[in-house]
């Protein structure tokens, strides 16, 4: 077993920091969750998240250095799964650091405004981590990941991608009906209807523009490209799709364990068709703008349907 040894490693110090900080940080977060609150809860959570963020970023950096030293063919950078894992504590910390002062200053962060701030910061974290761990290290460049300038050609790709939204929604409906028949739960939208024009406009900006762009950068431009080069196109699309679906149910909660499990299964299953379609379209067109167009239109249609259904006739 050489998994936990530093012998022969290209970045032994980074490797040790990655493991120790990740384990200690995860342990502190678990202790905080089990403590049930109290004065020390916030301190434990913050310290745990900081250590976990440092550890996972260090681990991803160490893995990338190790793979480049071994001259791995195809893709010689950190695993997209590890980069995604690192993005979770970093995103939470960034939202806390930005949101707490705004909340204390009296800025309302609940509802559409809070959602917009959250997804914008999360997208920024995704881009920053990919820049730090992948682009700056030479593992991939932005153009290789299908990120090109937003010009007339890109707009055409966005429109072409958006045309797939209705067929994908149609394909998702039977999957949703089957899963809901097995798990009789009531899924809640991450962006509930607002009932007013300004709130709906903010929700559209958050759910149909900002969130899809950040997610496409991470799950299609980076993850799909990296895995496609490492294990093949089909495996790349499938892996990125599954991680995408899992990412959307990580914070699922319910009134009971059974309810939460059912909501997680339904949430995961109903996102697999769109995730696979996004990956296929990204690979087929070779640009993030096509998959972004589909993602944006898909989310926008669902938000419009939910808003219209909530309005009194």
N, C-alpha and C positions, 0 to 999 in steps of 0.2 A: 504493500500500500504506500503510494507516494503522494496521496491527495493532501495530507496535512504536514508534509515535510517541507523545510525550506532549502534542503540540499539541492543544488543545481538550478535553483530558480534565478531568473534574470532580475527580479525585483523582490528579494526576500523581505525587506522592511515593509514595503507596500502590501505584500501578501499577509504578513503578520498583523499589521494594522487593520486590514480588511476583515480578517477572521475575528480578531479579539473585539474590535469595536462593534461589529455586527452582532456577535453573540451577546455582549454586554448590553448593548442598546436594546436588542429584542427582549432580553430578560427584564430590563427596567420597565419597558412598556407593558409587558405582561403583568408584572407586579403592580403597576399603577392601575391597570384595568381591574385586577382582582381586589384591589384595596377598597373599591367602592366609594372613592372620593376622599375628602379630607384636605387639610392644609398642604400636605406634602404631595398631593396627587398631581398638581400642575407642574411642580418641579421635577417629579419623576418622569412625567410624560415628555417634558421639554428636553431634559438631559438624555432620556432614552432615544428620542427622535434624532437629536443631534448626533449621538454616537452611531445610531443605525444609519443615518445618512452618510456620515464620514466613512463608516465601515464598508457600505455597499459601493460607494463611489471608488474607494481605494481598491476594493476587490475587483471591480470592473476594470480599473486602470491596470492592476497587476495582471489580470487575465489577458488584456490586450497586449501588454508588453511581452508576456510569455508566448503568445501566439505569433507575434511578429518575429521573435527570436527563433522560433521553430520554423519560420518561413512557411506557414500554412497556406495551402493553395486555396484560391477562391475568395475567401474573406478572412483577414487576419486581424480581427478586432474583438472587443468584448461581446459576449452573448447578448442578444437583444433582451432575453429574459432577465438578465442581471441588470441591464440598464433600466428596464422598466421597473424592476424591484427598487432600484435606487431612486427612481423618480417619485415613489410614493411618500417616503418620509421627507424628502426635499420639498415636495409640493405642499405637504401639510405644514411644514415649518414656514415656508414662504407665505402661505395664506394666513397663518397665525401672526407672523411678524407684520404683515401689511394690514390685516383685518382688525387686530386688537386695538391699535391706536385709532383707527377710523371709528370703531365701535365706541370707544371711550370718548371720542370727540362728538358723538351723537349722530354720526352718519348711519342711516338705516342700511343694514347689510342683509336683511332677510328678503326673501322673494327674488324677483328677477335681477335686481342690482347685485345682490350677493352672489347669485349664480354666475352672472357675467364676470364679476371680479375673480371668482374661483376658477372658471375655465380659462380666463385670460392668463392668470398666473400659472396655471398648470401647463398651458401651451408654451409659455415662456420657459418653464423648467424643462420640458421635453426638448425644446430646441437648444437650450444651453447645454444640457447633458450630452446631446448628440454632437454638438460642436466641440465640447471639451474632450469626450472620450473616443469619438469616431473620426470627425473631420480633422481636428488639429493633430491627431496622431497619424493621419494619412491612411487609415483603414478604408475609408470611402470619402468621396467628395460630394458636394451637394448635387452636382450635375449627374453623377452616377446614380444618385438616389431619385432622379426624376424631378428635381426641384429646379425649375427654370423661370425666367423672368415672366411676369404677368403681362403678356402682350396680346395682340389680336388672336394669335394661334392658341394661346392658353385659354382665352375666353371661349374659343370654339370647342376646345376640349372640355371645358366646364359644361357648356350647353349639351354637348354630346353625352357626357356622363349623366347629366340630369335626366335625360330621356329614359334612362333605365330605371328610374325611381319607381314608377307605377308598376312595371312588371315584377320588381323585387318585392314591393309591398304585397302584390297579389300572391307571390310565392310564399311570403311569410305568414299570411293569414291562416292557411290550413295547418301549418306547423303550430301556430299559436292556439288554434281551436283544439287540436289534439292534446297539447300539453295542458291546457286549461281543463279539459275533460278528465285528465288523469290527476291533476293537482288543482282542485277548485279554490284558487286564490284570486285576489283582486290586485293586480299590479298597479303601482302608483307611478305616474310620470315623474321623471327627475325635474321637469319644468312644468308644474301644474298650470292649468288655465288661469289667467289673471283677471279676465272680465273687463279689462279696460285697455284702450289703444296703446298708451305709452308703455305699460307693462308688457303687453304682447309684443311690441316692437323690440323691447330689450330682450325678451325671451327668444325672439327670432334671431337677433344678433348673436346671443350667447349659444343657442342650440343649433343654429343652421349655418353659422359662419365661423365663429371663433373656435368652438369645440371641435367641429369636423376638421378644421385646418390643423390644429394641434395633433389630433389623433391620426390624421393621415400622414403627417410628418413622422410620427413615431412608428405606427403599425404598418404602414405601407412603404413610405419612402425609405425608412431605415430598416425595420425588422424584416419585411418581405424581401427587400434587396439583399440583406446580409444572409438570411437563411437560404434564399434561392441560390446564391453563390456558393454557399457551404454544403447544402444537402440536396439541392435540386429545386426546380421551380414549383412543382406540385407540393412538395413538403414545405417549401417556404410559404406558399399561400396558406396551406392548412395550419401550420404552426402559428403564423401571425393572426389568422382568423380566430383560433382557439384562445390565444392570449387576449385578443381584443374582446371576445365575448366574456372571458373571465374578469377582465378589468372592469366591466360594467356591472358586475354583481358582487364585487368585493365588500361593499358597504351595505349590502342588503340586510334588512332587519324585518322582524315581524312580531305579531302578538304572541307567538309561541315558537318553539324550535321547529315544529312541523310546518308552520306557516312560513317562517323564514326560509326553510329548505325548499318549499314549493315555489316561493317567489324567486329564489336563486335559480332553480332549474328552469322555470319558465323564462326568466330574464336571459339566461344563458342560451337556451334553445332558440328563442326567437331572434337572437342576434347573430346566430351562426349563418343563416342565409345571406344577410346583407354583408357580413364580414367576408365570406367567400367571394361574393360578387365584387366587392371592393378590391380584393386581392387580384382576382382574375382581370378586372378592368385595368388596374394599375400595370400589371405585367403586359397585358395586351397592347396598351397604348404607350407604355414607357414613360409616363408622366404623372405626377401627383395631381395635376389639374383635372384629369378625367375622373379619378376616384373621388377627388374632393367634390366635383360637380354632383356625382351620384349621392355621396354622403350628405351634402348640404340639402339637396332636393328631397331626399328620403326623410331627413329630420324635419325639414320645413313642412312637408305635407302632413306628417304626423302631428306636428304642433298646431297646424291650421285646423285639422280634423278635430283635435281635442278642444281647441278654443271654440269652434263653431258648435260642437256638441254640448258645451257647457253654457252657451248663451240661451236665454229663454226665447221661445218662439213667439 
